Amino acid sequence: MTISSSIRELVNTLKYSKKSDGTEYTLYLKLVILGVGVVGGVAFIIHIVSTILSNFLAPKAAAIIAALIGMAI
């Protein structure tokens, strides 16, 4: 694929595309905000769970590491 054919396809795409009206724009905006919210919510839940688990397991892991280091010396 050459550069000129890529530009030609881009121009054809722009010719056939139409500008969305206000209701379509509002719908797309709502969908994007919903998607960002869902992804952000899942990431927040994963972060909270990992923080809780690391705080719960960290003292035990430190004791195990200290015991292993003590055994190796």
C-alpha positions in Angstrom: 0.0 0.0 0.0 1.5 3.3 -1.1 1.2 6.7 0.6 -1.0 8.1 -2.2 -3.5 5.2 -2.0 -3.6 5.7 1.8 -4.4 9.4 1.3 -7.0 8.6 -1.3 -8.7 6.1 1.1 -8.6 8.7 3.8 -10.2 11.3 1.6 -12.9 8.9 0.5 -13.7 8.0 4.1 -14.0 11.7 5.0 -16.3 12.2 2.0 -18.7 9.5 3.1 -18.7 10.3 6.8 -21.4 12.5 8.2 -21.4 14.8 11.2 -23.4 13.4 14.1 -26.2 15.5 15.4 -26.7 16.5 19.0 -28.6 13.4 20.2 -26.0 11.0 18.7 -23.2 13.1 20.2 -24.8 12.9 23.6 -25.3 9.2 23.3 -21.7 8.6 22.4 -20.6 10.9 25.2 -22.7 8.9 27.7 -21.3 5.6 26.5 -17.7 6.8 26.7 -18.3 8.2 30.2 -20.0 4.9 31.2 -17.1 2.9 29.8 -14.5 5.0 31.6 -16.4 4.7 34.8 -16.7 0.9 34.6 -13.1 0.4 33.8 -12.1 2.9 36.5 -14.4 1.1 39.0 -12.9 -2.3 38.2 -9.4 -0.9 38.6 -10.3 0.7 41.9 -11.8 -2.6 43.2 -8.6 -4.5 42.2 -6.5 -1.8 43.9 -8.5 -2.0 47.1 -8.4 -5.8 47.2 -4.6 -5.9 46.5 -4.0 -3.3 49.2 -6.0 -5.3 51.7 -4.3 -8.5 50.8 -0.8 -7.0 50.9 -1.5 -5.5 54.3 -2.8 -8.8 55.6 0.0 -10.9 54.2 2.9 -8.5 54.5 3.7 -9.2 58.2 3.7 -12.9 57.6 5.8 -12.6 54.5 8.4 -10.5 56.4 8.5 -13.1 59.2 9.0 -15.9 56.7 11.8 -14.0 54.9 13.5 -13.2 58.2 13.4 -16.9 59.2 14.8 -17.9 55.8 17.6 -15.4 56.1 18.3 -16.6 59.7 18.5 -20.2 58.5 20.9 -19.4 55.7 23.4 -17.7 57.9 
